[in-house]
């Protein structure tokens, strides 16, 4: 959530930075300011009325002492009228505050001033490239062909069980997926100093609001209902990413400055309704309703947020380097960034069978945007309560990583060579039919 005080004092800057997102959100600022002014005016009147009531109450005491009951009674009537007005104004303040805050929840984060202004992914600048695209003496197969020939995934039975957009890993496919999860968790906990978390896979609405997924994207996620009790629908939601429960661990808390930075990593399945998204339902693993991911979360002091973002990106890149996969890093322009982000880097791995790059990690600094929404603060050494920066990044998403891996390491005979880093987990050098 944006700081309403900052909006009030720097309205033009807020409008300008929101306009770079090309979503029209800058048009809502006048309404926010009007509601905020209405609330402040009402609060000021309440304070004046309370002061008047206190003054009149003292006058009533004096009048009673002077044996002037009629005048005292008139003053009592005046205080009751003031009380009624205060009650009405308190109700108005609550209503206006609710309207203002509901509008604030719909506003995205302000892009960092260092982010390139642009409209689409075509405007995203490439930051760096690692490795070379693999060369083949044969036409490389797609992951769908490889997964079917090697019996890594049964797409048909997955559709029979759950419908389109789901994956059924089998035999070496299931073992490879598990090996990747274990490798990522070990890397980030043992080498990158993250604390492993195993969170619930369902969260309440407040957690979805806290990270910025609600209310704007409420149509894209799965609500849960308990049995046949329709009244429970929408109280809990399947998580779209581990960011949702993990970033909310300290919601409504005041941390000590000495606790920061906090670094968490978590493996979870991720559930996406992908409402209106193109590609769901087509064969393959590029866009699915359920996929595995290891997520990285940081809670940092504001002055350290962007340095920690660079480290976060490096942590995610290390995954692809160890697996020997060619990739590039791009910084998202203002028009392509997510709702909660102030700056985002995407890591895109090369998938030879697809002939394109696939995003496997998106690393963002949300600055204090999410912390405000979940009322997470830290107390400085001087006793001041401040909002921390919250960062998140995929470390990495596994469906597309799986795609790039099998397509990169395919051999002419249809087998897969196992990357060196995964051999201790799989106990084999090669996967064959």
Secondary structure, DSSP 4 states (H G I P E B T S, - for coil): ---HHHHHH-HHHHHHHHHTTTSSGGGGHHHHHHHHHHHHHHHHHHHHHHHHHHHHHHHHHHHHHTT-HHHHHHHHHHHHHHHHHHHHHHHHHHHHHHHHHHHHHHSPPPPPTTSPP-SSGGGPEEEEEES-PPP-SSPPPPHHHHHHHTTSB-HHHHHHHH-TT---B-THHHHHHHHHHHHHHHIIIIIS-PEEE---SEEEHHHHHHHT-TTTTGGGS-EE-BTTBGGGBTTEEE-SSHHHHHHTTTTT-EEEGGGPSEEEEEEEEEE---TT-TTTTSSSSSS-SEEEEEEEEEEE-GGGHHHHHHHHHHHHHHHHHHHT--EEEEEPPTTTS-TT-SEEEEEEEEETTTTEEEEEEEEEE-TTHHHHHHT-EEE-TTS-EEEPEEEEEEEEEHHHHHHHHHHHSB-TTS-EEPPHHHHHHH--SEE--
